[in-house]
Amino acid sequence: MEAKHTPGPWWVERVNKSTALFVDNADRSICQLTGKVDSERDANACLIAAAPDLLAACEQAAAFLLQIGYCGGGTATGAVLERAIAKVKGGA
């Protein structure tokens, strides 16, 4: 299953401390985080902005582990990677 998300890179844009945070790419706004201005909201925005990079890292790690014969066959690491990738691609 192919991911259908807006391609990265994504970044956090802070208009000022009292307004919403935006996660953007060159073409569009990905999301807007509103609510209490605090470190948790900032961390959530950074996590969302990192999503395309995290997906690519998971896919590369899974491919490498499969190549060396470690991933798959019910290994815990392989299962975690496979679940994360499937969740992004709408399969979990």
N, C-alpha and C positions, 0 to 999 in steps of 0.2 A: 504494500500500500504506500503510495507516495504522499508526502506531506503537502498540504495545500495552503500553507501559511505565507504571509508576505515575506519575501526574502530579506535577509539581514544585509548589512549590519543594522541593528537597532540601537538607539541611544536614549538616554534620559535627558529631557529638556526641562529645566526649572525656570519658570518665568520670574518668580520671586518667592520668598519663603512663605508668603501667606496664600498662595494660589495652588492650583492643582499641578501635579507632575504629569508630563506627557512622555510616552514612549513613542518615538518616531523612527521612520527611516526616510530616505530621500524623497519618496513618493507620497507618503501618507502618515497620518497619526495612527499608531497601532492601538493605543489605549490611553485613557486619562484616569489618574488616581486622584480622588478627592477625599475629603475628610480631615481628621485631625492631623495636623502637621507634626510628625514625629519621626524618629529614626526607623520605626517599623515600616511606615509608608515608603520612606526612601529606600529601604532594603528591598521591599516588594517591587518597586520600580526597577531597581538594578537587576533583580532576579528575572523579571519579565524581559528586560532589554537583553539579557544574556542568553535567552532561550535559543535563538538560532545557533549560537556558538556551542551551547551545551548539547544540542541535538547532534551537531556535527562531531563533537568529541565522543559522544556515546556511540555513534555509528562507526567511527574510526576505531574505537577501543574494541567494539564487538567484532569488527572485521579482523583486527589483529589477533584477538584471542581465538577466534575461529581458525585463523591461518596457522597458529602454533598448536592447535589441537586442544586448547584449554576451555574455550567457550562451548556452550551447548552441552548436551548429555546431562542436563539437570544441575549444572554447577550453579552455585549461589550467585556468583558474579555475572555469569551469562544471563541468568534469569532476571536479575535487577536491570541489566542493560536492555534486554528484550522488552521488559515491561515498560520501561521509560520511553523507549523508541515507539512502541505500540501506542502508548498514551498520547504522544505527540501527533501521531498519524491517525488517530481516531479509532484505534483498534482495542482500546482498553478503557 
